[in-house]
Amino acid sequence: MENQTMFKIDLLKGQGIPIKSRPESIAVMAIAFIVPLLIAIIMFGYYLRTTIIISVQTHEIRNCESNTNKLAEAVNLQRSLENEKETINGCLSDVSLAIANHMQWSPVLETIVKNLPNSVVLTALSVKQEFVNKKVPSKKNFDEMISVSVPMRTLYMKIMANAKYDSAKEVRDFRQQLMLPENLGSKLKTVQVSQQVENYREKDVVFYEINCVFKSEL
């Protein structure tokens, strides 16, 4: 068997033969590709994490703003209720003062009519009211005395009786009946009685003037 000899003919003069790859160059190329990829992956991870954190915090901020708005509404409502309370208290104070300045006279007149003697005639009836200043403890500070205006009422009655009859006793009994606690005694301060004989329609009659002074009420 004949030996065959192989001849290599380089027609390109060494320019067409590829350079054999070495491990060092492959490693450099791999690092040059992997490092930017890792950086991109890490940056993308940070981006996703930051996006999630921003979304969560935005949601929390919206919840806080909603709660703040609700608290603001509650505060405004409380202030409105406090102002309304002060207005109502002021109105109640005015009503209380108005009630104190007035008195129910129907029970008083009913008591007078029931106890008036049959032998006398009521000829005049009137009420006089005047205001006096009185020192009372302050409602805010009991150690402080303040001056308030209180009403003082006087019921004036004039009754007529025949001079021939002894009506003085009946008038005294009438006065005592008015002073009883179950009648007007708890409301009256004093009851003053005076009498005067006059000629009325050519007859001698006795006129009794009765002044019922009521207690001042605050």
Disulfide bonds with the S-S distance in Angstrom:
none
